[in-house]
């Protein structure tokens, strides 16, 4: 008899939970009010929304977001760091906003290039985001289209963020080594309040006046030469640029800051952009599928800013960007063109090395030692 009563009670509890517990997935067009009138009357739902927006100005429901309801309670996960709980209280309500601590671990990630940088980083259990952060640091020093070879090695000290024991993304790369073409390039993050970025231990800023290439990744499909057989016209012609092949729609970046002097379409170049830089330098980007919206002659662009997207317009046999550099009227080879670095003073070099000693020690070990630091909110 007792066993039958126990089973009945459990069945009632299960059915109660089934009736009053519901997971709602926000669909396009849903609003807070239409969703929350499941639990509250219309006026209360409006009042709750106003209170939430007052306490969380950036609060907005997004399509795909999950909300859990039961008879007297609603739970809204905002992200890994934050969640909202709304309780029904007699004729009112109570809102709890729970913020979880973010923990930062300084972690060493090391690997040897086998295939692409993306493939190697992925094989280490890391995400593409880390590969992009790493490539961004070295984009002025290394041409990732032609200078990265199997057997090249890297070591990275990077901040990894965790919330409730779950990985929540990367912070800053604090230091890195890249062993490439028989040389070691060490990058250390430094910020003196006026100048910040990645420096070598002897004080040279890795960021230069021009990027090595207008794309993040891809391959060189045609080099700078005084004569080549034109793939479309079928006769020998000079090629005063470098062709970088990549899928249609790949972003093209301005390699240096400057002002757009020409933008439009020409029969051979297709969609193209010309940018004038300091010291009488002019860069050209050809065969784009389209331009970034809003650009025109006279627009000022910054180094690393997207100006268009890879295409195959004009005289072209496949998607690529033909990138050219002129100093005055003379074309120079983009693969050998290097702008001089910024160098900090002697006192700053001492500060750089003193401040980075612990991070560099981590980098030098080559082991996955970590130091846990609670992030200061």
C-alpha positions, 0 to 999 in steps of 0.5 A: 500500500505504501509503495502504491502511494509513493508511486502516485505521489511521484507521478503527480509531481512528474505531471505537475512539472510537465504541465508547469515547466516549459522551454520557449525558444525565441522566434523572429518577431517575438517580443518580451511582452508576447512571451511573458504574458504566459506568466504575467498579465499584460501590465506586469509584463510591461513593468518587468520589461521597463525594470529590466531595461533600466537595470540592463540597458543592453538587454534584448531578446534574440532569436534562438534564445531559450527561456524556461518557465514554470508556474512562478518563475522564469529564467533567461540566460543572457550569456555565460557571465550573466543570467536573469531570474524573474519570480512571481510574488503574489500580485507582484514580481522580483527580478534577480540579475546574477553575474558570474565571476570571470577567471583568467588563466595565462596559458601557453599554447605551442605547436609546429606548423603542419598544413595551415596555421588554422589547421595546426591551431585546431589540432591543438584543441584551440579555435580559429580565433586564436589563429587570427589573433596570432596572425594579426600580431605578425601580419607586418612581419610575416607574409602568411601566403608565402613565408609560412612553411611546414616545420615552422613553430610557434609558442603563445602566452594567451589569456583564457577566460572561464565562467563557471568552469566553462571556456568563455573565450580568449583575452589578449595574447601577452607574448608570442614566439614565431620560429620562421625561415630560420629566425625567431620573432618575439612579440611582447604586448606593452602599453605605456599609456601613450603607445601600445601594441606588440614590440620585440625585446629591443623595442621595435614595434611590430606594427609598421606603416603597411601590412604585408598583404591585403588579405588575412589568408590565401595564396600567391597565384601570380608574382611581380614580374617584368613579363608574363604570359597574360592568362586572358589576353594571351600575350607577354605583358608586365605584371606590376602587382601580386595576385592573392587568390582567395574565395569570392567574398573574402574581405580585402583590407587597406594595407596602409592608412590613406585617402581613396583617390579612385574607386570604380570599374575599368575594363581590365582591372574590374572593380578597383580602389586606389589609395594615396598614402604618406611619402608619395606611396599609392596602393591599388586593389583590383578585380573586387566583387564589390566595394564596402558600402559608403566608400567614395573618392576622398574617403579616408581609410585606416590600415586594416580597414575593409575596403572591398571583397575578393572577386573576378571582375575585369580580365580575370580567370578566377577570384583574386585581388591584384595588389600593387604598390607605387612610390611616385610613378615607379611600381615596387614589388609588394613581396619585398616592400617593407616599411620601417618600424617604430622604435621606443626609447631606451628607458621604455625598452627597460620598462618593457622587459621588466614588466613582461618578465613573468610572461616571458618566463612562461614563454621560455619554459615551453611547457603548458604551465599556467598562472591563475588570476581572478579578473578584476571587473 
